[in-house]
């Protein structure tokens, strides 16, 4: 392709980040009906669980943007931190035992989720030449759909082979996978 090596690694990192964000959002959507049944939570409470992550993602994006501006050339470290943050709290969601616990953990997860989006966008703007930037953004956004597909695949497998009481937890536990991306970003993105 026409991208140079630093542009390519930036594109791979941001694509993978969006893909894993999409996976996480879809995991939550897939397990929510099971949680409603197991925990006897209302539709209103279910809506609050989704809202907590999304509202705090706005704050996470703002905070990560501030950190990226403040520390300039270490934006990649801010990206790594946001990826590890949302991966950790997604993983921890699988250990919750009540609406209140999940509400807090999902909110904290949202901080990293929003931060990853913000810093990833900045990296594309900085690292990819203008004539390829639009295609790079489009490619990165396509990662969301692939993440959705990955979540659907895991849902199909886990809910087929595991009891529902464990399957929903396993769906959140796969949320630790993005932390592997942070390791890759550290080694490959300037």
C-alpha positions in Angstrom: 0.0 0.0 0.0 1.0 3.6 -0.1 1.2 4.1 3.6 4.7 4.1 5.1 5.6 1.9 8.1 4.7 4.4 10.9 1.4 5.2 9.1 0.6 1.6 8.7 1.2 0.7 12.4 -0.9 3.7 13.5 -3.7 2.5 11.3 -3.5 -1.0 12.6 -3.5 0.3 16.2 -6.4 2.6 15.8 -8.4 0.0 13.7 -7.8 -2.6 16.4 -8.8 -0.1 19.1 -12.1 0.7 17.4 -12.7 -3.0 16.7 -12.2 -3.9 20.4 -14.4 -1.0 21.5 -17.1 -2.3 19.2 -16.7 -5.7 20.5 -17.1 -4.5 24.1 -20.3 -2.5 23.3 -21.8 -5.5 21.6 -20.8 -7.9 24.4 -22.8 -5.7 26.8 -25.8 -5.7 24.4 -25.6 -9.5 24.1 -25.4 -10.2 27.8 -28.0 -7.6 29.0 -31.0 -9.8 28.5 -29.4 -12.6 30.5 -28.5 -10.1 33.3 -32.1 -8.8 33.3 -33.3 -12.4 33.8 -30.7 -13.5 36.4 -30.7 -10.3 38.5 -34.3 -9.4 38.0 -33.4 -5.9 36.9 -35.9 -3.6 35.2 -35.7 -2.1 31.7 -34.9 1.2 33.3 -32.0 -0.2 35.3 -30.8 -1.9 32.1 -30.8 1.4 30.4 -28.8 3.0 33.2 -26.1 0.3 32.9 -25.6 1.3 29.3 -25.8 5.0 30.0 -23.2 4.9 32.7 -20.5 3.7 30.3 -21.5 6.0 27.5 -21.8 9.2 29.7 -18.5 8.6 31.3 -16.9 7.9 27.9 -17.5 11.5 27.1 -15.5 12.5 30.3 -12.9 9.9 29.4 -12.5 11.4 26.0 -12.1 14.8 27.4 -9.6 13.7 30.0 -7.5 11.7 27.6 -7.6 14.6 25.1 -6.2 16.8 27.8 -3.5 14.3 28.7 -2.6 13.9 25.1 -2.2 17.6 24.7 -0.3 18.0 27.9 2.2 15.3 27.2 2.3 15.7 23.4 4.6 13.1 22.0 3.6 10.5 24.5 0.1 10.2 23.1 0.9 6.6 22.4 1.3 6.1 26.2 -2.1 7.7 26.8 -3.5 5.4 24.1 -2.0 2.4 25.9 -3.4 3.6 29.3 -6.9 4.0 27.9 -6.8 0.6 26.3 -5.6 -1.1 29.4 -8.2 0.9 31.5 -11.2 -0.2 29.4 -9.9 -3.7 29.1 -9.5 -4.1 32.8 -12.9 -2.7 33.8 -14.6 -4.8 31.1 -12.9 -7.9 32.5 -13.9 -6.9 36.0 -17.5 -6.6 34.9 -17.5 -10.4 34.7 -17.0 -10.6 38.4 -19.9 -8.3 39.5 -22.8 -9.7 41.4 -25.4 -7.0 41.4 -26.8 -4.0 39.4 -25.0 -1.5 41.7 -21.6 -3.2 41.2 -21.9 -3.4 37.4 -23.2 0.2 37.3 -20.0 1.4 38.9 -17.6 -0.9 37.0 -19.3 -0.1 33.6 -19.0 3.6 34.4 -15.3 3.3 35.1 -14.9 1.2 31.9 -16.5 4.1 30.0 -13.7 6.4 31.0 -11.1 4.3 29.1 -13.5 3.6 26.3 -14.0 7.3 25.5 -10.3 8.1 26.0 -9.2 5.5 23.5 -11.5 7.0 20.9 -10.2 10.5 21.4 -6.5 9.6 21.4 -6.9 7.3 18.5 -8.5 10.0 16.4 -5.6 12.4 17.3 -3.0 9.8 16.2 -4.7 9.3 12.9 -4.7 13.1 12.3 -1.0 13.4 13.3 0.5 10.3 11.7 -1.4 9.7 8.4 -0.7 12.0 5.5 -3.6 14.2 4.4 -4.2 12.4 1.1 -4.7 9.1 2.9 -6.4 10.3 6.1 -10.0 9.9 4.9 -9.4 6.3 3.9 -7.6 5.7 7.2 -10.5 7.1 9.2 -13.0 5.0 7.1 -10.9 1.9 7.6 -10.6 2.5 11.3 -14.4 3.0 11.6 -14.9 -0.3 9.9 -13.2 -1.9 12.8 -16.4 -1.3 14.8 -18.4 -3.8 12.6 -15.7 -6.4 12.9 -15.7 -6.0 16.7 -19.5 -6.6 16.6 -18.9 -9.8 14.6 -16.3 -11.0 17.0 -18.7 -10.4 19.9 -21.5 -12.3 18.1 -19.1 -15.2 17.5 -18.1 -15.4 21.2 -21.7 -15.1 22.2 -22.7 -18.0 20.0 -19.9 -20.1 21.3 -20.1 -19.3 25.0 -23.9 -19.5 25.3 -23.9 -22.8 23.4 -21.2 -24.5 25.6 -21.6 -22.8 29.0 -24.6 -22.3 31.3 -26.0 -18.8 31.1 -24.8 -18.0 34.6 -21.2 -18.4 33.5 -21.5 -17.5 29.8 -22.3 -13.8 30.5 -19.3 -13.6 32.7 -17.0 -15.2 30.1 -18.3 -12.6 27.6 -16.9 -9.8 29.8 -13.7 -11.7 30.6 -12.8 -11.7 26.9 -12.7 -7.9 27.4 -9.1 -8.4 28.7 -8.0 -9.1 25.1 -7.5 -5.4 24.3 -4.7 -5.3 26.9 -2.7 -7.4 24.4 -3.2 -4.5 21.9 -1.6 -2.1 24.3 1.5 -4.3 24.4 1.6 -4.3 20.6 1.1 -0.6 20.5 4.0 -0.1 22.8 6.3 -2.1 20.6 5.2 -0.9 17.2 3.7 2.7 17.2 6.1 5.7 17.5 
